[in-house]
């Protein structure tokens, strides 16, 4: 089992934020920047995978409850 299989979404996002800060500082050598960029890409892919897994679990749970209508988390329901 690789290290990437053990990293949580929150850990990946925290590391990604740190990488962005380092890259934005402009104080790195080219090789360091490339390595951090590559790690950032890996973390982004991992984070997307973790989000997809969570979305699938939510969908399964909702189907088990007989509620097949998924609603976006980003758009709050408006009551009229």
For each residue, the residues with C-beta under 8 A, 3 or more apart:
1: 5 6
2: 5 6
3: 6 7
4: 7 42 46
5: 1 2
6: 1 2 3
7: 3 4 11 12 46
8: 11 12 50
9: 12 13 47 50 51 54
10: 13 14
11: 7 8 14 15
12: 7 8 9 15 16 43 46 47 50
13: 9 10 16 17 43 47
14: 10 11 17 18
15: 11 12 18 19 39 43
16: 12 13 19 20 40 43 44 47
17: 13 14 20 21
18: 14 15 21 22
19: 15 16 22 23 36 37 39 40 43
20: 16 17 23 24 40
21: 17 18 24 25
22: 18 19 25 27 28 36
23: 19 20 28 33 36 37 40
24: 20 21
25: 21 22 28
26:
27: 22
28: 22 23 25 32 33 36
29: 32 33
30: 33 34
31: 34 35
32: 28 29 35 36
33: 23 28 29 30 36 37
34: 30 31 37 38
35: 31 32 38 39
36: 19 22 23 28 32 33 39 40
37: 19 23 33 34 40 41
38: 34 35 41 42
39: 15 19 35 36 42 43
40: 16 19 20 23 36 37 43 44
41: 37 38 44 45
42: 4 38 39 45 46
43: 12 13 15 16 19 39 40 46 47
44: 16 40 41 47 48
45: 41 42 48 49
46: 4 7 12 42 43 49 50
47: 9 12 13 16 43 44 50 51
48: 44 45 51 52
49: 45 46 52 53
50: 8 9 12 46 47 53 54
51: 9 47 48 54 55
52: 48 49 55 56
53: 49 50 56 57
54: 9 50 51 57 58
55: 51 52 58 59
56: 52 53 59 60
57: 53 54 60 61
58: 54 55 61 62 70
59: 55 56 62 63 70
60: 56 57 63 64
61: 57 58 64 65
62: 58 59 65 67 68 69 70
63: 59 60 66 67 68
64: 60 61
65: 61 62
66: 63
67: 62 63
68: 62 63
69: 62
70: 58 59 62
71: 75 77
72: 75
73:
74:
75: 71 72
76:
77: 71
78:
79:
80:
